[in-house]
Each structure stands twice: as structure tokens, then as C-alpha cells.
Amino acid sequence: MISLGLIGFGRVGRTLLRVLLQRERAHGLVCLTELNPAGRDAAELTANLAYLLAHDSTYGPLPAAVSAVGDRLLVDGREIRCFYSADPAQVDWAAAGVRVVVEASGDPAAAQAAASLLQRGVAKVVFTRSAPVSHATLVRGINLDQYDPARHHLVSCSTCTANALAPVLSLLQRAFGVSRAGVTTVHPALSGDTLLDRPAAEFALGRSGLGVRAAASGIADTVGKLLPELDGRISAMSLRVPTASVNAIVADILLERPPASTAAVVDQLEQAAAGDLAGVMRLEPGFLGRARVAEDFKSDPHSAVVDLCWLELAGPLLRLVIWHDNEWAYCQRVADVIDTVSASLG
Ligand SMILES: NC(=O)c1ccc[n+]([C@@H]2O[C@H](COP(=O)([O-])OP(=O)(O)OC[C@H]3O[C@@H](n4cnc5c(N)ncnc54)[C@H](OP(=O)(O)O)[C@@H]3O)[C@@H](O)[C@H]2O)c1
């Protein structure tokens, strides 16, 4: 078992630990770093992290025994040492036995510092975002099988939305050609959202998180880098909504070689879901022919759930609704990447 370290124990960090527990791989996680801007007592802060891990407002109680002793989290009796430092380079990860560090802080400075850990005994760094410093961006269903252990030491898992959209667009491109795609993501709240207005770099995102806010989306660029043949053909925006998890992607896709009927589209999707994209994409038939809602896709491990209730073909224009749990499904893909890089370390 390769030992892991984690930078940032927020939504992604804690959800990832839940996923690792489900895969019976959590004992690999030996230490983590978090911020302590208010200078709280380390034991008190560690107890607070234990509380958040054990009781999650989105995913419910953790089915494991969680407690805290001093600066150590105890999960089913295994210890996770907590370091309180904004600078990951200040932590001696190698002395803690860590070979793979997962950077899940969202802090650009922490990402730069994480990259420097390769000079300090860490073998691989996995970023839970599009990282400017990575050697490779690996997305299951696109290119995870192209991981090269000799060259890829800084590895990005891309974004949750790219993990959902890219595999579906890629298969449509192969089957029918994609001329253009207009994408709207209906994205749940993120940790930076607040209930009341405050200043923010993107002004609209500083408005109350209780409302629906239109914002820019990086998905066109991110998917364009993963699928260069579609670069420049996607335009996108985001609607940030006051829900806890599950993103809905509404994609209007102009096909170059449109099929005669929706059945041909469904056939391609079914073949992929049972083949290359098994475990990555599934099709949602609805319940008694009726559409289900975001809440029904919480904790679904698939990167993308294509809703057949909303699939519509009008001439060359295909409309798809793709659901995905932006935290749970994404952390499944991060765990896949961790498994891949860890396997290469023997
Ligand atoms: N949430 C999602 O749906 C999602 C999906 C895919 C990818 N991601 C990406 O994953 C990353 C984390 O997102 P998140 O939603 O988990 O954010 P989050 O809930 O804010 O968690 C980040 C955690 O890292 C801590 N942190 C910040 N700077 C740090 C540093 N220098 N060293 C150690 N810890 C630090 C934060 O502490 P404070 O709270 O005190 O600042 C927070 O606890 C981001 O890059 C995000 O884009 C998020």
C-alpha cells in the first residue's frame, strides 16, 4: 500500500477520504495539511475536522469510527496526522512515509509548493483541478490509460465538469462529428459562496449564495485541451444554484453527420456505456417514463449520467442533459488516478 498525503481537507478532501474508505484504501492516507488562520488550538481544530468528517450535511454520517487525539484524526483506529500550515513545503512528507501527495486545497500557492515536493522525496503529486504545473491531465474515459510513469509525476485530474462532459462529447465526435456545442452547467454551491453579499473577483459570484447567479465557466477551455479536435467549438456558461451537490450539464450539440433518429444516438451511448465508458458513463431511463431530479444522482459514482428523458434530436441539433455528482463522482475519478499512479510505484 502506497502512503498518501493530502493538502486541504475541505469538500473534496473529506469526500475523497470517504471514497477511499469505501474502496478499503483509506489506511493509505497517513497525513494531511490544513489552514489555521485564526491560530486555533491544534487539538481543538483536529476535533473540528473529525466532526466534519463524521457528520456531513451532504452525504450523512460516515460509517466509520471517527475521533481525534491531539493533532491526530482517528478513523477506524487508523491515525492521520494533521499539520497546520499554509505552505505544504514546510511539511516533511517523506519523513511521514508519503509517496503520493493529493493537492485539494484550491490555493494556487499551495499547488506551486506541492509541485516542489518532487525534489523532497515525494514521487507523485495529484491535483484535484486543472493545474498549470502538471505533466499530464488524466481523465478516465479519455486518456487515463496513457499515464506514463516515467514522465508523469505531476498529474491533474481536470475538473468535475470536464470529467463528465469530455467522455460524452468524445464519443459523439467519433460517431457523428461535433460541429459546435453550447453548454450550460447548473452548478451547486462551492465553499467560497456565502449567504450574504461580499466583494469577489467575479462580481456576480460575490452575491448571495441563496440566489441563482450566472457566471463564466472554464469548461470550454478545459475540454478543448482534453479534446483538441473540439477546441474552439464549445461555448459555455454556468448558473450557480443554491444546492449542495449534483451538477446538471445542458448541452446543445450541432452534429456534422446527424443520424436519422434519436434511436441511433441512444444506440451509440448504450454501446459506450457497456464498453469503453463502463463505470464512467451510464444512461438514466427515468422512473416509469418520468424524469428524475438532481437529488436522485447524489452519490452516483459515474462521471456522467446521460438522462434519456431529456435527449432530443431536432435535425442536426442534439440536446443532452448530463447529471453528475460534482463531489462524489469526481472523487471517484481522483481515486482512480491515485490507484493508477500508486500502482506504478509498486
Ligand atoms: N467542490 C467541488 O465540487 C470540486 C470538484 C472538482 C474539483 N474541485 C477542486 O478541488 C479543490 C478543492 O475544492 P473544495 O471544493 O474541496 O474547496 P474547499 O471546500 O474550500 O476545500 C479546500 C480546503 O483546503 C484548505 N486550504 C486552503 N489553502 C490551503 C493551504 N495553502 N494549505 C492547506 N489547506 C488549505 C481550505 O481551508 P479554508 O477553508 O480555511 O480556506 C479548505 O479547508 C479546488 O481546486 C476545486 O476547484 C472542487
The ligand as a MOL file (V3000), in Angstrom:
LIG
                    3D

  0  0  0     0  0            999 V3000
M  V30 BEGIN CTAB
M  V30 COUNTS 48 52 0 0 0
M  V30 BEGIN ATOM
M  V30 1 N -16.1520 21.0620 -4.7470 0
M  V30 2 C -16.2120 20.5720 -5.9670 0
M  V30 3 O -17.2750 20.2770 -6.4990 0
M  V30 4 C -14.9370 20.3410 -6.7460 0
M  V30 5 C -14.9820 19.4340 -7.8130 0
M  V30 6 C -13.8140 19.2200 -8.5550 0
M  V30 7 C -12.6580 19.8960 -8.2400 0
M  V30 8 N -12.6510 20.7870 -7.2090 0 CHG=1
M  V30 9 C -11.3910 21.4720 -6.9200 0
M  V30 10 O -10.8190 20.8920 -5.7330 0
M  V30 11 C -10.1260 21.9000 -4.9900 0
M  V30 12 C -10.7350 21.9670 -3.5930 0
M  V30 13 O -12.0930 22.3150 -3.7270 0
M  V30 14 P -13.0880 22.1750 -2.4780 0
M  V30 15 O -14.4580 22.3270 -3.0350 0
M  V30 16 O -12.7450 20.9900 -1.6770 0 CHG=-1
M  V30 17 O -12.7060 23.5040 -1.6710 0
M  V30 18 P -12.8440 23.7310 -0.0990 0
M  V30 19 O -14.0750 23.0690 0.4180 0
M  V30 20 O -12.6820 25.1990 0.1170 0
M  V30 21 O -11.6010 22.9550 0.4970 0
M  V30 22 C -10.2930 23.4080 0.4290 0
M  V30 23 C -9.6740 23.2360 1.8090 0
M  V30 24 O -8.2770 23.4920 1.7230 0
M  V30 25 C -7.9520 24.4440 2.7480 0
M  V30 26 N -6.7980 25.2040 2.2790 0
M  V30 27 C -6.7670 26.3670 1.5770 0
M  V30 28 N -5.4940 26.7380 1.3440 0
M  V30 29 C -4.7080 25.7940 1.9060 0
M  V30 30 C -3.3080 25.6160 2.0030 0
M  V30 31 N -2.4660 26.5120 1.4830 0
M  V30 32 N -2.8320 24.5250 2.6490 0
M  V30 33 C -3.6710 23.6230 3.2090 0
M  V30 34 N -5.0290 23.7290 3.1410 0
M  V30 35 C -5.5270 24.8140 2.5060 0
M  V30 36 C -9.1840 25.2700 2.9250 0
M  V30 37 O -9.1530 25.8960 4.2040 0
M  V30 38 P -10.0960 27.1900 4.4200 0
M  V30 39 O -11.4870 26.7010 4.3510 0
M  V30 40 O -9.6820 27.6460 5.7950 0
M  V30 41 O -9.7460 28.1600 3.3420 0
M  V30 42 C -10.2710 24.2070 2.8230 0
M  V30 43 O -10.4780 23.5290 4.0300 0
M  V30 44 C -10.2840 23.2000 -5.8020 0
M  V30 45 O -9.1420 23.3540 -6.6310 0
M  V30 46 C -11.5200 22.9450 -6.6400 0
M  V30 47 O -11.5200 23.6840 -7.8450 0
M  V30 48 C -13.7660 21.0180 -6.4360 0
M  V30 END ATOM
M  V30 BEGIN BOND
M  V30 1 1 1 2
M  V30 2 2 2 3
M  V30 3 1 2 4
M  V30 4 1 4 5
M  V30 5 2 4 48
M  V30 6 2 5 6
M  V30 7 1 6 7
M  V30 8 2 7 8
M  V30 9 1 8 9
M  V30 10 1 8 48
M  V30 11 1 9 10
M  V30 12 1 9 46
M  V30 13 1 10 11
M  V30 14 1 11 12
M  V30 15 1 11 44
M  V30 16 1 12 13
M  V30 17 1 13 14
M  V30 18 2 14 15
M  V30 19 1 14 16
M  V30 20 1 14 17
M  V30 21 1 17 18
M  V30 22 2 18 19
M  V30 23 1 18 20
M  V30 24 1 18 21
M  V30 25 1 21 22
M  V30 26 1 22 23
M  V30 27 1 23 24
M  V30 28 1 23 42
M  V30 29 1 24 25
M  V30 30 1 25 26
M  V30 31 1 25 36
M  V30 32 1 26 27
M  V30 33 1 26 35
M  V30 34 2 27 28
M  V30 35 1 28 29
M  V30 36 1 29 30
M  V30 37 2 29 35
M  V30 38 1 30 31
M  V30 39 2 30 32
M  V30 40 1 32 33
M  V30 41 2 33 34
M  V30 42 1 34 35
M  V30 43 1 36 37
M  V30 44 1 36 42
M  V30 45 1 37 38
M  V30 46 2 38 39
M  V30 47 1 38 40
M  V30 48 1 38 41
M  V30 49 1 42 43
M  V30 50 1 44 45
M  V30 51 1 44 46
M  V30 52 1 46 47
M  V30 END BOND
M  V30 END CTAB
M  END
